[in-house]
Amino acid sequence: MVDAMWAVVPVKDMTQAKQRLAPALPQTGRTALYQAMLEDVLAALKRARGLAGILVVSGDPAAAALATNYGARVLGEAANLGHTQAVLAGIELLRREGVAAMLTLPGDVPLVTAAEIEAVLAAHGPAPAMTPAMTIVPSRDEDGSNCIALSPVDAVPLRFGDSSFRSHLAAARARGIEPKVLRLAGIGLDIDTPADLEALIARSGDTLAHGWLARNRRGGA
């Protein structure tokens, strides 16, 4: 297992979160659901063995307060620069501080567990300092990159968005790195669309996201 691996969690402005869920939830509900999902992610990271720390990158005061409650560091953003730029800002900070390895995980994978995070760490392996390595957990449709582990932290240039899984595989191979691919059901389900929401509801669980949906979704959230 990699020593001194940090987790980087990018968090957008929660008051405008999850616009693609508009057909299923009003904005107040989307904000509340996103906060519940973020708490699920932070709780899993906090319980996972083998992480040196958690870094939340966000300009949202509510997200920063939540991160602090879970023992995470906060790197503030002056503006909401998007997922990729937030992750890159976190990587740059860790690189300057001499951190050996990082993983990044979004705040909208509420089914993630500490065991899954530990599985990523175990799959990534010790990665000697002179041997760059990359481990990817794709989204369930294998289009997105829902978790990436890197050693060193800037081993591969990252770009999130459409087809990022294939793009990251190609970027790693262009640098002579054969990525390890790990398919995990919890990390694989990120909640962006009404179909994702239905998939979450269909999966039993005691997450905060499940609890919020049970209390609010059919009651005029």
C-alpha positions as CSV (number, residue, x, y, z in Angstrom):
1,M,0.0,0.0,0.0
2,V,1.2,3.5,-0.9
3,D,2.5,5.5,2.1
4,A,1.3,9.0,2.6
5,M,-1.6,9.0,0.1
6,W,-4.0,11.9,0.3
7,A,-7.5,12.0,-1.0
8,V,-8.6,15.1,-3.0
9,V,-12.3,15.8,-3.2
10,P,-13.5,18.7,-5.5
11,V,-16.8,20.3,-4.4
12,K,-18.7,22.8,-6.5
13,D,-21.0,25.5,-5.3
14,M,-23.7,23.4,-3.5
15,T,-26.4,26.0,-4.0
16,Q,-26.3,25.3,-7.7
17,A,-25.5,21.6,-7.5
18,K,-26.8,18.9,-9.8
19,Q,-28.6,20.8,-12.5
20,R,-29.2,17.6,-14.5
21,L,-31.4,16.3,-11.7
22,A,-33.8,19.2,-12.2
23,P,-36.5,16.9,-13.7
24,A,-36.6,14.9,-10.4
25,L,-35.8,17.5,-7.7
26,P,-36.1,21.3,-7.2
27,Q,-32.8,23.2,-6.5
28,T,-33.3,23.1,-2.7
29,G,-33.7,19.4,-2.9
30,R,-30.6,19.0,-5.2
31,T,-28.5,21.0,-2.8
32,A,-29.7,19.0,0.2
33,L,-29.1,15.7,-1.6
34,Y,-25.6,16.8,-2.7
35,Q,-24.7,17.7,0.9
36,A,-25.9,14.3,2.1
37,M,-23.9,12.5,-0.6
38,L,-20.8,14.6,0.2
39,E,-21.1,13.6,3.8
40,D,-21.3,9.9,2.8
41,V,-18.1,10.3,0.8
42,L,-16.2,12.2,3.6
43,A,-17.4,9.6,6.2
44,A,-16.1,6.7,4.0
45,L,-12.8,8.5,3.5
46,K,-12.4,9.2,7.2
47,R,-13.0,5.5,8.0
48,A,-10.7,4.2,5.4
49,R,-7.3,2.8,6.6
50,G,-4.2,3.9,4.8
51,L,-5.0,7.5,3.9
52,A,-2.7,10.2,5.3
53,G,-5.4,12.9,4.9
54,I,-8.3,14.4,3.1
55,L,-8.2,17.6,1.1
56,V,-11.5,19.3,0.0
57,V,-11.1,21.9,-2.7
58,S,-14.0,24.3,-2.7
59,G,-15.1,27.9,-2.5
60,D,-18.4,27.0,-0.9
61,P,-18.5,28.0,2.8
62,A,-21.0,25.2,3.7
63,A,-18.8,22.6,2.0
64,A,-15.7,23.9,3.8
65,A,-17.5,23.7,7.2
66,L,-18.7,20.2,6.4
67,A,-15.1,19.2,5.4
68,T,-13.7,20.6,8.7
69,N,-16.3,18.6,10.6
70,Y,-14.8,15.4,9.1
71,G,-11.3,16.4,9.8
72,A,-10.4,17.4,6.3
73,R,-8.2,20.2,5.1
74,V,-9.8,22.8,2.9
75,L,-8.2,24.5,-0.1
76,G,-10.4,27.5,-1.0
77,E,-11.3,28.6,-4.5
78,A,-11.9,32.2,-5.4
79,A,-14.3,31.1,-8.1
80,N,-16.0,27.8,-9.0
81,L,-13.5,26.6,-11.6
82,G,-14.9,23.2,-12.2
83,H,-14.0,19.6,-11.4
84,T,-10.8,19.3,-13.3
85,Q,-9.3,22.6,-12.2
86,A,-10.2,21.9,-8.6
87,V,-8.5,18.6,-8.7
88,L,-5.4,20.1,-10.3
89,A,-5.2,22.8,-7.6
90,G,-5.3,20.1,-5.0
91,I,-2.6,18.1,-6.8
92,E,-0.4,21.2,-7.1
93,L,-0.7,21.9,-3.3
94,L,0.2,18.3,-2.5
95,R,3.1,18.3,-5.0
96,R,4.6,21.4,-3.4
97,E,4.3,19.7,0.0
98,G,6.1,16.6,-1.1
99,V,3.2,14.2,-0.8
100,A,4.0,10.9,-2.5
101,A,0.6,9.8,-3.8
102,M,-3.0,10.9,-4.1
103,L,-6.4,9.7,-5.1
104,T,-9.3,11.8,-6.1
105,L,-13.0,11.0,-5.6
106,P,-16.0,13.2,-6.4
107,G,-18.6,14.2,-3.8
108,D,-21.5,12.5,-5.5
109,V,-20.8,8.7,-5.0
110,P,-22.8,8.1,-1.8
111,L,-22.5,4.3,-2.0
112,V,-18.7,4.4,-1.6
113,T,-17.4,2.5,1.4
114,A,-14.2,2.5,3.4
115,A,-13.6,-1.0,2.1
116,E,-13.7,0.2,-1.5
117,I,-11.3,3.0,-0.8
118,E,-9.0,0.5,0.9
119,A,-9.3,-1.8,-2.2
120,V,-8.1,1.1,-4.4
121,L,-5.1,1.6,-2.1
122,A,-4.3,-2.1,-2.2
123,A,-4.7,-2.3,-6.0
124,H,-2.5,0.7,-6.5
125,G,0.3,-0.9,-4.5
126,P,3.6,0.5,-3.1
127,A,4.7,2.1,-6.4
128,P,8.5,2.8,-5.9
129,A,9.3,6.4,-6.1
130,M,10.9,6.1,-9.6
131,T,8.0,4.0,-11.0
132,P,4.9,6.1,-11.8
133,A,1.6,4.4,-11.3
134,M,-2.1,5.0,-12.0
135,T,-5.2,3.2,-10.8
136,I,-8.7,4.1,-12.1
137,V,-12.2,3.2,-11.0
138,P,-14.5,3.9,-13.9
139,S,-18.2,5.0,-13.7
140,R,-20.7,2.2,-14.2
141,D,-21.1,3.1,-17.9
142,E,-17.3,3.2,-18.2
143,D,-17.4,6.7,-19.6
144,G,-16.2,8.7,-16.6
145,S,-13.3,8.3,-14.1
146,N,-14.9,8.2,-10.7
147,C,-11.7,7.6,-8.8
148,I,-8.1,8.0,-9.8
149,A,-5.0,7.2,-7.7
150,L,-1.6,8.5,-8.8
151,S,1.9,8.2,-7.6
152,P,3.6,10.6,-7.9
153,V,0.7,13.0,-7.6
154,D,1.3,14.5,-11.1
155,A,2.2,11.3,-12.9
156,V,-0.6,11.7,-15.5
157,P,-2.4,14.9,-16.7
158,L,-6.0,14.7,-15.6
159,R,-9.1,16.0,-17.5
160,F,-12.6,15.1,-16.2
161,G,-15.8,15.1,-18.3
162,D,-17.2,13.1,-21.1
163,S,-15.1,10.0,-22.1
164,S,-12.6,10.8,-19.4
165,F,-12.0,7.1,-18.6
166,R,-10.7,6.4,-22.1
167,S,-8.8,9.7,-22.2
168,H,-7.1,8.9,-18.9
169,L,-6.1,5.5,-20.1
170,A,-4.6,7.0,-23.2
171,A,-2.8,9.7,-21.2
172,A,-1.2,7.2,-18.9
173,R,-0.1,5.0,-21.7
174,A,1.4,8.0,-23.5
175,R,3.7,8.3,-20.5
176,G,4.6,4.6,-20.4
177,I,2.2,3.8,-17.6
178,E,-0.2,0.8,-17.8
179,P,-3.1,1.8,-15.6
180,K,-4.7,-0.6,-13.2
181,V,-8.5,-0.7,-13.7
182,L,-10.7,-1.5,-10.7
183,R,-14.5,-1.8,-11.1
184,L,-16.3,-1.1,-7.8
185,A,-20.1,-0.9,-7.6
186,G,-20.2,1.9,-5.0
187,I,-17.7,4.2,-6.4
188,G,-19.0,3.4,-9.9
189,L,-22.4,5.0,-9.3
190,D,-22.2,8.8,-9.4
191,I,-25.5,10.6,-9.2
192,D,-25.9,13.1,-12.1
193,T,-29.2,12.2,-13.8
194,P,-32.7,11.0,-12.8
195,A,-31.7,7.5,-14.1
196,D,-28.7,7.6,-11.6
197,L,-31.1,8.6,-8.9
198,E,-33.4,5.7,-9.6
199,A,-30.4,3.4,-9.6
200,L,-29.4,4.7,-6.1
201,I,-33.0,4.2,-4.8
202,A,-33.0,0.7,-6.2
203,R,-29.9,-0.1,-4.2
204,S,-30.5,-0.7,-0.5
205,G,-28.3,1.2,1.9
206,D,-28.1,3.2,5.1
207,T,-26.4,6.2,3.6
208,L,-27.3,9.7,4.4
209,A,-28.4,10.1,0.8
210,H,-30.8,7.2,1.1
211,G,-32.2,8.7,4.3
212,W,-32.7,12.1,2.8
213,L,-34.5,10.5,-0.2
214,A,-36.7,8.4,2.0
215,R,-37.8,11.5,4.0
216,N,-38.1,14.0,1.2
217,R,-38.3,12.8,-2.4
218,R,-42.0,11.8,-2.3
219,G,-42.9,14.5,0.2
220,G,-42.3,17.6,-1.9
221,A,-38.6,18.1,-1.4
